[in-house]
Amino acid sequence: MSIPIVVPEVGESIVDARVAKWLKNEGDAVAAGEALVELETDKVDVEVAAPKSGVLKSIAHAAGADVKIGETLGTMEEGTTTGTQGTTASPEGTPAPTGTSGTTKGTTATPATPSARKAARENDVALSTVASSGPRVTKADVDRAGKGQPPAAMAPEAKPAPAKASAPAPPARAARGADDARETRERMSKRRSTIARRLVEAQQTAALLTTFNEVDMSAVMDLRARQKETFKTRHGIGLGIASFFVKAAVTALKEFPRLNAEIQGDEIVLKHYYDIGVAVGAAEGLVVPVIRDAGSASFAGIEGAIRDFAKRANDGTLTLEDLRGGTFSITNGGVYGSLMSTPIVNPPQVGILGLHAIKERPAAVNGQVVLRPMMYIALTYDHRIVDGAEAVRFLVRIKELVEDPGALLVEN
């Protein structure tokens, strides 16, 4: 029985996806629950599993195709354990029928993987001229051939086909390899495309301004040095600086509630809960998972959540629930060495706190000029509902709380 493989419901705000890669080829046997294909959405990547055991009969949308929720990705044949007629090359390297391999008419088909045939068609490379590095021609072999590079392991019998005298070849691709490398093109991922669109929307729809201040980090660093071993022994995790700023932000948001709000039509929605988004870097771009009810979270809970988010961002295992919501955000460019920046708000939020690198700078302390570990901090805010004076006072309050962590502990 034929079973359709469909794009699943991923989340209420996601209506489409992109086929990242197929994990199985046509004709492959699969077990129920085994991953068939990876989909890329604007928020998270998901795997679509086989609903039943059987054989992957057909692929309707190849890697790179954009698909809608509910659309058919391909079909399976339930209970079948061998490849069906008309599928692509088998794992053992059985040649595909002539005319489907990307070679010219009349040329014997070359054993190749589906991705290699696709790459050959897209780059106008004849598979008969590609030397394989294994039992079948791979996409990497096609890419190397297109750039005039030798295969990773040249098969002894593999030789390029002679050029046709009747059709003068254009300038040799191999000779232009260095020039070709000067520019490359790659398609934007769904996530990067969405990030780009939302950043532009934020600047076009909100009245964004940024105010700056600087924080003397001496007290926090001294506290961390004193409590580092005890904290790690008790909680199994290091004490970083992020938890101090999360706690300070919650306290300051309670005093300046418009920075914990959003605009809906002609109304201001004030939120009396504090779900703080913390930006973390990932291969496909910055993501902002959310620490729920950060006001009641412990320092260890906040540090653990941030480290878990960073790990899962790199592993690609963040969920939509991790990213949903958020009333205020914090981003730390200091981990990359940034000294000062103007962060952009994450709509519909109206404020974001930017942290930066800690550097020793001269500071006036009790009439003396001394070196202190200083950090510039920035607050970008939506001037439509947050006044400049309110934003400045908010940032000053963050400074006061971080410079006196004892007061921060009392406040929380």
C-alpha positions in Angstrom: 0.0 0.0 0.0 1.3 3.5 -0.9 1.7 5.9 2.0 2.2 9.6 1.5 4.9 11.4 3.4 3.6 14.9 4.2 5.0 18.1 5.7 3.9 18.0 9.3 2.4 20.8 11.4 5.4 22.4 13.0 3.9 25.4 14.9 1.0 27.7 14.6 3.2 30.5 13.2 5.0 28.4 10.6 3.3 27.8 7.2 6.1 26.6 5.0 9.5 24.8 5.2 12.4 24.0 3.0 13.7 20.5 2.3 17.2 20.5 3.8 18.3 17.0 2.8 16.9 13.6 2.3 18.4 11.0 4.7 17.2 8.1 2.5 17.3 7.5 -1.3 14.5 6.2 -3.4 14.4 2.4 -3.1 15.9 2.4 0.4 14.2 0.2 3.1 13.2 2.1 6.2 11.8 1.2 9.6 8.8 2.8 11.2 9.9 6.0 13.1 13.2 6.2 11.2 14.0 9.7 9.9 13.5 10.2 6.2 14.1 13.8 5.5 15.2 17.0 7.3 13.1 20.2 6.9 14.4 23.7 7.6 11.9 26.3 8.9 12.5 29.9 9.9 12.8 28.9 13.6 13.8 25.3 14.0 14.9 22.3 11.9 12.7 19.2 12.1 13.0 15.6 10.9 10.1 13.8 9.2 10.0 10.1 10.2 8.6 7.1 8.3 5.0 6.4 9.5 5.4 2.7 8.8 8.1 0.2 7.8 8.6 -0.2 4.1 10.5 1.3 1.2 10.9 4.9 0.1 9.1 4.7 -3.2 9.4 8.2 -4.6 10.7 11.7 -3.7 8.4 14.5 -4.9 10.5 17.4 -3.6 14.3 17.4 -3.7 16.7 19.2 -1.4 16.3 22.9 -1.6 12.6 22.9 -2.5 10.1 25.1 -0.6 7.0 23.2 0.6 3.8 24.1 2.4 2.5 22.4 5.6 0.5 19.3 4.5 2.2 19.1 1.1 3.3 15.6 0.0 7.1 15.2 0.1 7.1 11.7 -1.3 5.6 8.3 -1.0 6.4 5.0 0.8 5.4 1.4 -0.1 4.4 -0.3 3.1 5.9 -3.6 3.9 8.2 -3.8 0.9 11.8 -4.6 1.6 13.4 -4.3 -1.9 13.7 -1.4 -4.3 10.8 -0.8 -6.7 11.1 -0.5 -10.4 12.2 2.8 -11.7 14.0 4.0 -8.6 17.4 5.7 -8.6 20.7 3.8 -8.4 20.8 1.1 -5.7 23.3 1.3 -2.9 25.5 -1.3 -4.7 25.9 1.1 -7.6 23.4 -0.3 -10.3 23.3 2.2 -13.1 20.2 4.3 -13.5 18.4 4.1 -16.9 19.9 6.0 -19.7 18.6 9.6 -19.9 18.1 10.0 -16.1 21.8 10.2 -15.1 22.5 13.6 -16.5 24.7 12.3 -19.4 24.2 13.2 -23.0 22.0 11.0 -25.2 23.7 7.8 -26.4 26.3 7.8 -23.6 26.4 4.9 -21.2 25.0 5.9 -17.8 27.5 6.3 -15.0 26.7 4.8 -11.5 26.1 7.9 -9.4 24.2 9.0 -6.3 21.0 11.0 -6.8 22.7 14.2 -5.4 25.5 13.7 -7.9 23.1 13.4 -10.8 21.2 16.5 -9.6 24.5 18.5 -9.3 25.6 17.3 -12.7 22.3 18.6 -14.3 22.5 21.9 -12.5 26.2 22.5 -13.4 26.1 21.1 -17.0 28.7 18.4 -16.2 28.6 15.1 -18.0 28.8 12.2 -15.5 30.8 10.2 -18.0 33.7 12.7 -17.6 33.6 12.6 -13.8 36.1 10.3 -12.0 34.6 8.8 -8.9 36.4 8.5 -5.6 34.4 5.3 -4.7 32.0 2.8 -6.1 29.7 5.6 -7.3 30.1 9.2 -8.4 29.2 11.5 -5.5 28.1 15.1 -5.4 31.6 16.0 -4.1 33.1 14.3 -7.2 30.9 16.4 -9.5 31.8 19.6 -7.6 35.5 18.8 -7.9 35.1 18.0 -11.6 33.3 21.3 -12.2 36.3 23.1 -10.6 38.9 21.2 -12.5 40.1 19.4 -9.4 41.2 15.7 -9.3 39.0 13.2 -7.3 39.9 12.3 -3.7 40.9 8.8 -4.9 41.1 8.5 -8.7 39.8 5.2 -10.0 42.5 3.7 -12.3 40.3 3.3 -15.3 38.6 6.7 -15.0 39.6 9.0 -17.9 38.1 12.2 -19.1 36.1 11.9 -22.3 37.9 13.5 -25.3 36.7 16.8 -26.5 34.6 16.9 -29.6 36.4 18.6 -32.5 33.1 19.9 -34.0 32.2 21.8 -30.9 35.0 24.1 -29.7 35.0 24.2 -25.9 34.7 27.4 -24.0 37.7 28.6 -21.9 38.7 25.6 -19.8 37.0 25.4 -16.5 40.1 24.0 -14.9 42.2 27.0 -16.1 39.6 29.3 -14.5 39.5 27.5 -11.2 41.2 30.4 -9.3 38.9 33.0 -10.9 35.8 30.9 -10.1 36.8 30.9 -6.4 36.7 34.7 -6.2 32.9 34.5 -5.9 30.5 31.9 -4.7 26.8 32.0 -4.3 24.6 30.2 -1.7 20.9 30.4 -1.1 19.8 32.0 2.1 18.5 29.5 4.7 14.9 29.9 5.8 16.2 31.1 9.2 18.6 33.6 7.8 15.9 34.9 5.4 13.5 35.4 8.3 16.1 37.1 10.4 16.8 39.5 7.6 13.1 40.2 7.1 12.4 40.7 10.8 15.3 43.1 11.3 14.2 45.3 8.4 10.6 45.2 9.7 11.8 46.3 13.2 13.6 49.3 11.8 10.8 50.2 9.5 7.9 49.9 12.0 9.5 51.0 15.3 11.1 54.3 16.4 14.4 52.8 17.6 16.9 54.7 19.7 19.9 53.5 21.7 21.3 54.9 25.0 24.6 53.9 26.5 26.3 53.6 29.9 29.2 51.8 31.5 29.4 49.4 34.4 32.2 48.8 36.8 32.3 45.0 37.0 34.7 44.9 40.0 32.1 43.8 42.5 30.7 41.1 40.3 34.1 39.7 39.4 35.2 39.7 43.0 32.0 37.9 44.1 32.5 35.3 41.3 36.1 34.8 42.4 35.1 34.2 46.0 32.2 32.0 45.3 33.3 30.2 42.1 34.3 26.9 43.7 31.5 26.8 46.2 28.9 27.6 43.5 30.2 25.0 41.1 30.4 22.3 43.8 26.9 23.0 45.0 25.2 23.5 41.6 27.5 21.7 39.1 27.8 24.8 36.9 30.0 27.9 36.8 28.8 31.3 37.9 28.9 33.6 34.9 27.9 37.3 34.5 24.8 36.7 32.5 22.7 35.7 35.5 23.5 39.1 37.2 22.2 41.0 34.2 19.1 38.9 33.9 18.3 39.5 37.6 19.1 43.2 37.2 16.9 43.4 34.1 13.9 41.9 35.9 14.2 44.3 38.9 14.5 47.3 36.5 11.6 46.1 34.4 9.4 46.1 37.5 10.3 49.7 38.1 10.0 50.7 34.4 7.1 48.5 33.1 6.8 50.1 29.6 10.0 48.4 28.7 8.2 45.1 29.4 5.3 45.8 27.1 4.3 45.7 23.4 2.1 47.7 21.1 -1.1 46.1 19.7 -2.9 48.4 17.4 -3.5 51.6 19.4 -3.1 49.8 22.8 -0.1 49.3 25.0 0.0 45.8 26.6 1.8 45.9 29.9 3.1 42.4 30.9 3.4 41.5 34.6 5.6 38.5 33.9 9.2 38.4 33.0 10.2 36.0 30.2 13.7 37.1 29.3 15.1 36.2 25.9 18.9 35.5 25.8 20.5 35.6 22.4 22.9 32.7 21.6 24.9 32.1 18.5 24.1 29.2 16.1 25.4 28.1 12.7 22.4 29.5 10.9 22.4 32.8 12.8 21.4 34.3 16.2 18.5 32.7 18.0 16.8 34.0 21.1 15.5 31.3 23.4 13.5 32.4 26.4 14.0 31.9 30.2 10.5 31.6 31.5 9.6 33.6 34.7 13.2 34.7 35.1 12.3 36.7 38.2 11.8 33.6 40.2 14.7 31.6 38.7 17.8 31.1 40.8 21.3 32.2 39.6 22.1 28.5 39.0 18.9 28.0 37.1 19.6 31.0 34.8 23.2 29.9 34.2 22.1 26.3 33.5 19.4 27.5 31.1 21.7 29.7 29.1 24.3 26.9 28.8 21.7 24.4 27.7 20.3 26.9 25.1 23.8 27.4 23.7 24.4 23.7 23.4 21.1 22.9 21.8 21.4 25.9 19.4 24.6 24.3 18.1 23.1 20.8 18.1 20.0 22.1 16.2 17.7 20.7 18.9 16.0 23.9 20.1 12.2 23.7 19.9 9.6 26.3 19.0 8.6 26.4 22.6 12.1 27.5 23.5 11.9 30.4 21.1 8.2 31.4 21.6 7.2 34.6 23.5 9.7 36.7 25.5 9.0 40.1 27.0 12.5 41.6 26.9 15.8 40.4 25.5 19.5 40.5 26.4 22.4 40.0 23.9 26.1 39.7 24.7 28.4 40.8 21.9 31.2 40.8 24.4 31.7 37.0 23.9 32.8 37.8 20.4 35.0 40.8 21.5 32.5 43.6 20.7 33.3 46.8 22.7 30.2 48.7 21.8 27.1 48.1 19.6 23.5 49.1 19.0 21.3 46.0 19.3 18.0 45.8 17.4 14.8 44.9 19.3 13.1 41.6 18.7 9.5 42.5 17.8 7.0 42.7 19.3 9.3 43.5 22.3 10.2 47.2 22.8 13.6 46.8 24.5 16.8 44.9 24.3 19.9 45.2 26.6 23.3 44.8 24.9 26.3 43.6 26.9 29.9 44.0 25.7 33.5 43.0 26.4 35.0 43.7 29.8 38.1 45.9 29.5 40.4 47.5 32.0 40.0 51.3 31.7 41.0 54.2 33.9 38.2 55.2 36.3 37.9 57.8 39.0 37.4 56.2 42.4 37.4 58.3 45.6 39.4 61.0 43.9 42.0 58.6 42.5 42.4 57.3 38.9 42.6 53.6 39.0 42.2 50.7 36.5 38.9 49.0 36.7 37.2 46.2 34.7 34.6 48.2 32.8 31.8 47.2 30.4 29.8 49.4 28.1 26.1 48.5 28.1 23.5 49.6 25.6 19.7 49.8 25.6 17.8 50.0 22.4 14.2 50.8 22.9 11.0 51.7 20.9 10.5 55.5 21.4 6.9 55.1 20.5 6.1 54.0 24.0 9.3 54.5 25.9 10.6 58.1 26.6 14.2 58.9 26.5 14.4 59.8 30.2 12.7 56.5 31.1 15.2 54.5 29.0 18.2 56.4 30.5 16.9 55.8 34.1 16.3 52.1 33.3 19.9 51.7 32.2 21.2 53.6 35.2 19.2 51.2 37.4 20.9 48.2 35.7 24.3 49.8 36.3 23.5 50.4 40.0 22.3 46.8 40.6 25.2 45.2 38.9 27.8 47.4 40.6 26.3 46.4 44.0 25.4 42.7 43.7 24.5 42.6 47.4 21.6 45.0 46.6 20.7 42.8 43.6 20.5 39.8 45.9 18.3 41.7 48.3 16.0 42.9 45.5 15.5 39.4 44.3 
